[in-house]
Amino acid sequence: MDRPRVVTCDQWMLEGDAAVRWQVLRDLLDAPDDVVARERARVATTGWGARLLALQDPEGTWAHALYSPKWTSTTYTLLLLRQLGLPADDPPGAAGV
């Protein structure tokens, strides 16, 4: 009989999005700073962060507006990208600022 695979909480979270993985590495696993930074940089190119950046308008905004419509405009999208861990020096993120 096959035994079920036991997965710890941190292992399960490491299987998720880069926006979650870098925080697990930093806060739960005490990974070295360079490992955390490398994973955090992936927020711009994979998963949720990349999907949001792909929706950026040619002008550098989202929804062609700074504050309205609520939740999809530039202000709210940049706040979300910040919470996901998009590095401050990321060029598309900086263009939105």
C-alpha positions as CSV (number, residue, x, y, z in Angstrom):
1,M,0.0,0.0,0.0
2,D,1.4,3.4,-1.0
3,R,1.7,5.8,1.9
4,P,0.6,9.4,1.3
5,R,3.3,11.9,0.8
6,V,3.8,14.2,3.8
7,V,4.5,17.7,2.9
8,T,5.4,20.4,5.4
9,C,3.8,23.8,5.1
10,D,6.9,25.5,3.8
11,Q,7.5,22.8,1.2
12,W,3.9,23.3,-0.1
13,M,4.3,27.0,-0.3
14,L,7.6,26.6,-2.2
15,E,5.6,24.9,-5.0
16,G,3.6,28.1,-5.5
17,D,4.2,31.5,-7.2
18,A,7.5,33.3,-7.0
19,A,5.7,36.0,-5.0
20,V,5.1,33.5,-2.3
21,R,8.4,31.5,-2.6
22,W,10.8,34.4,-1.9
23,Q,8.9,35.3,1.3
24,V,8.9,31.7,2.4
25,L,12.7,31.5,1.7
26,R,13.2,34.7,3.7
27,D,10.8,34.4,6.6
28,L,10.4,30.7,7.2
29,L,13.6,29.1,5.9
30,D,16.1,31.9,6.7
31,A,17.7,31.4,3.2
32,P,20.8,33.4,2.3
33,D,20.0,36.9,1.0
34,D,21.3,36.1,-2.5
35,V,18.9,33.2,-2.8
36,V,16.0,35.3,-1.6
37,A,16.9,38.1,-4.0
38,R,17.2,35.8,-6.9
39,E,13.8,34.3,-6.3
40,R,12.3,37.8,-5.7
41,A,13.6,39.0,-9.0
42,R,11.5,36.2,-10.7
43,V,8.3,38.0,-9.6
44,A,8.8,40.2,-12.7
45,T,9.1,37.3,-15.1
46,T,6.9,34.5,-13.8
47,G,3.5,34.0,-12.3
48,W,1.3,36.8,-11.0
49,G,3.8,39.6,-11.3
50,A,4.5,38.8,-14.9
51,R,0.8,38.6,-15.7
52,L,0.2,42.0,-14.2
53,L,3.2,43.5,-16.0
54,A,1.9,42.1,-19.3
55,L,-1.2,44.2,-18.8
56,Q,0.7,47.4,-18.6
57,D,-0.3,50.0,-21.2
58,P,2.3,51.3,-23.7
59,E,2.4,54.6,-21.7
60,G,3.5,52.7,-18.6
61,T,0.1,52.8,-16.9
62,W,-2.6,50.3,-16.2
63,A,-6.2,50.9,-17.4
64,H,-4.9,54.1,-19.0
65,A,-5.4,55.9,-15.6
66,L,-3.5,56.7,-12.4
67,Y,-6.2,56.1,-9.8
68,S,-9.5,55.2,-11.4
69,P,-11.0,52.7,-12.1
70,K,-10.4,51.4,-8.7
71,W,-8.4,48.2,-8.3
72,T,-7.2,48.1,-12.0
73,S,-5.6,51.5,-12.4
74,T,-1.9,52.2,-12.1
75,T,-1.9,53.1,-8.4
76,Y,-3.6,49.8,-7.3
77,T,-1.6,47.7,-9.7
78,L,1.7,49.1,-8.5
79,L,0.6,48.6,-4.8
80,L,-0.1,45.0,-5.6
81,L,3.2,44.5,-7.5
82,R,5.0,46.0,-4.5
83,Q,3.2,43.5,-2.1
84,L,4.1,40.6,-4.5
85,G,7.8,41.7,-4.2
86,L,8.5,43.3,-7.5
87,P,12.0,44.8,-7.1
88,A,12.0,48.6,-7.0
89,D,14.5,48.8,-9.8
90,D,12.4,46.7,-12.3
91,P,12.1,48.8,-15.5
92,P,8.4,48.2,-16.2
93,G,7.5,48.9,-12.6
94,A,9.6,52.0,-12.7
95,A,7.9,53.1,-15.9
96,G,4.6,52.9,-14.1
97,V,5.9,55.2,-11.4
